[in-house]
Amino acid sequence: MFMHLFKNRLKIILNDKQLIFWTLIFPIVLGTFFYMGFSGMKESEMFKPMDIAVVNTANYENDTYFKTTLEAVSTGEKSIFNLQVLSEDEAKSKLDSGKIEGYIRDKELLVNKSSLNTTILKTFLDEYLQTEQTFNNVLEENNFRIDVSKIVSRNQFC
């Protein structure tokens, strides 16, 4: 009795073309598209530290907070930058040859082209400058001095 019902039901299914498409072909096609679309997702989402440079100027040497911040985000296992301290000519040469994404001269970003990495670099620099300005405004308004090195240690960045 079971085989008789099974054969009749199979004949009904095979006669209905829409039913064949939605129950057999569509899931296979959809699965294939998902496989092609999401197959390399993990490798492409891995973040690799970007190569940047800082021009070694007197302002950079004297600004210990900026220097410490750049060193903190450029060292360790979760670094976002591979930092190089170069002269202006060396930095420009490396930027033109594509060896670095951009370089910072006196807290000003210089890049050749717009990309995801340069956007990350610009966002980092903008955030640092905004935080620095906010901190300076608080100091001026409250008329007192705070030693930042006691508040923020280098290990908190990593």
Steps between C-alpha positions, in 0.01 A plus 500: 500500500784739587676445165177561313444835680866593454492435123178695452627793704830502308312507167293797620813687611687429174205627293497837681795701357472784753516257787814337354667838467421624853572171680807377310667753271457827696668377823799368302538826305457711814756290690747537212462879497545520877812285476649722229405819682624411848785254435798737546344722761725412795826560313387829347385638836835450675653835588865545416696789652561775247837654426515869586773752566546801723729781395766549764464870577570701812125517569473120488803453726362748757143366503544202731127422522459470123821302475393264780156453347641410159748259657223340706278427199801382297629235738361180637288223361201722415689787339326700228808671356851402398658832589815638341661827605652654188618826353255686278680400179506132599132506596400667172708251302343201678152646455557553128629144459203356693704356788297694758133599512572854614716708725444748778687831509430727797165324563396547138424193289636467147379219270506426127163333459184436692453147633368316804844513665538874446151551643600302811818707528309828461240394758773407747674836455172694523406317821839571653484870409144532632593330828809718536296816440234393749761424761669838445164680528426329831842598632453863395150527645590348835832680528698206634762259373472123476785262433351276228770236544357419844147465364559303182770239487631363174365153580138620488523559124594142411 
